[in-house]
């Protein structure tokens, strides 16, 4: 069941919206001022917010800006509710991050159509992000497999060089320490690569288009190993 948060300072508006939405099978959470609305958006994590523009103390535009600046609520679609003549309010709300707007008085059919459209868009947005995460993770695994072979090769060659050095009559402590340094460098590189792989589980988001966010794939910054191993003779 989808959860909708209704934020409006007029009880009659809240009751009307709550009645219509619950009859359509939605779970409805209500708030009668902006501050309470922000708290409920943060705690209850609704699937959509119906936000009235004209409210005392904190306007709907201010509430919208705060919610869109908070990473925890930024992706919740917001439909602002404005007066019939409130063209400026609608534009300001969209500029603040709202997905859509409804003008008062509105028809039930129009309201439900806009809500359903916003919910479908939000669901599509989530699916795109999940698809990008899976694609990014799969591509990174392939890249990691290639990159990790280089330090592993360095470790293998260094280990072989140490064994050869230990079999010599005159063992060079300096040569062994050099090989151990190569191994330590390779271990650090592998650790760095694995940390980058783990970071893919928490992708960042960036602005892709107005009111739409896409996964920003952080490019792998690990540099390729240069050939550090000298001829061991």
Secondary structure, DSSP 8 states (H G I E B T S, - for coil): --EEEEE-S-HHHHHHHHHHHHHTT-EEEEESSHHHHHHHHHHH--SEEEEES--SSS-HHHHHHHHHHSTTTTTSEEEEEE-TT-HHHHHHHHHTT-SEEEESS--HHHHHHHHHHHHHHHHHHHHHHHHHHHHHHHHHHHHHHHHHHHHHHHHHHHHHHHHHHHTSSS--HHHHHHHHHHHHHHHHHHHHHHHHHHHGGG-EEEEEETTEEEEE-----------------
